[in-house]
Amino acid sequence: MGFPFETLGVWRKSIALCSDLYRTVDSWPSSLRFSLADQVKRAASSVPANIAEGAGRYGSADKRRFYVIARGSVFEIASHLQVATEAKCLTDDRRVEYWIKLEELAKMLNGLIQGNSH
């Protein structure tokens, strides 16, 4: 049977990114693991959760609201990763790799927000 969100490429990509980020932040020093790392994990898990919730809504305005929240979480992750780079927990090269993925997710979410499926 399945859920409607499972067909969305943006949801699948956000799940993969979330898993990758969880593994990355778990390697950070304990001084950041319970602050910045926790923030990254919460923002990362918010992206696929809000995509799924939006896909389960009937009205387009209701769907859009959840996709906008997911997009905001993408931007939040980007900001947290810059802080992690400044704190020397993440290399700049690794941050750039993540930012490329985050930019792709933001573009895909823009499509959903505008009413196109991704």
SVG drawing of the C-alpha trace seen along z (x, -y; Angstrom):
<svg xmlns="http://www.w3.org/2000/svg" viewBox="-8 -30 47 32">
<polyline fill="none" stroke="black" stroke-width="0.4" points="0.0,0.0 2.4,-2.7 2.1,-6.4 1.9,-9.2 5.1,-10.8 7.1,-7.7 6.8,-8.5 8.4,-12.0 12.0,-12.2 12.5,-15.1 11.3,-13.0 13.7,-10.1 16.6,-12.6 15.8,-14.2 15.8,-10.8 19.2,-10.0 20.6,-13.4 19.1,-13.0 20.8,-9.6 24.1,-11.0 23.9,-14.0 23.1,-11.8 26.2,-9.8 28.3,-12.9 27.2,-14.7 27.6,-11.6 31.3,-11.9 31.5,-15.4 33.1,-16.1 30.7,-15.6 30.9,-19.4 28.9,-20.0 27.0,-16.7 24.4,-17.8 23.9,-21.3 24.8,-21.9 24.5,-18.3 21.1,-18.0 20.0,-21.1 21.2,-19.6 19.5,-16.3 16.2,-18.0 16.3,-20.2 17.3,-17.2 14.5,-15.0 12.1,-17.9 12.6,-18.0 11.2,-14.5 8.6,-14.7 7.1,-17.9 7.3,-16.7 5.4,-13.6 2.9,-15.6 2.3,-18.0 1.8,-15.1 -0.9,-13.8 -2.9,-17.0 -5.8,-17.6 -5.8,-21.3 -3.0,-22.9 -2.6,-25.7 -2.3,-23.2 0.3,-21.1 2.2,-24.2 2.5,-25.3 4.3,-22.0 6.6,-22.2 7.5,-25.8 8.4,-24.6 10.5,-21.8 12.3,-24.4 13.0,-26.5 14.5,-23.5 16.8,-23.0 18.1,-26.6 18.4,-26.0 20.7,-23.0 22.9,-25.1 23.3,-27.7 24.2,-25.0 26.7,-23.4 28.5,-26.8 28.7,-27.1 30.1,-23.5 32.7,-24.5 33.7,-27.5 34.0,-25.3 36.3,-23.0 33.9,-20.0 33.3,-20.0 35.7,-20.6 34.8,-23.3 34.9,-20.8 32.4,-18.6 30.2,-21.6 30.1,-22.5 29.1,-18.9 26.2,-19.2 25.3,-22.7 25.0,-21.3 22.5,-18.7 20.7,-21.3 20.4,-23.6 19.0,-20.7 16.4,-20.0 15.4,-23.6 14.9,-23.8 12.8,-20.6 10.7,-22.0 10.2,-25.2 8.6,-23.1 6.3,-21.5 5.5,-24.9 4.6,-26.2 2.4,-23.2 4.7,-21.0 5.4,-17.4 8.9,-16.3"/>
</svg>
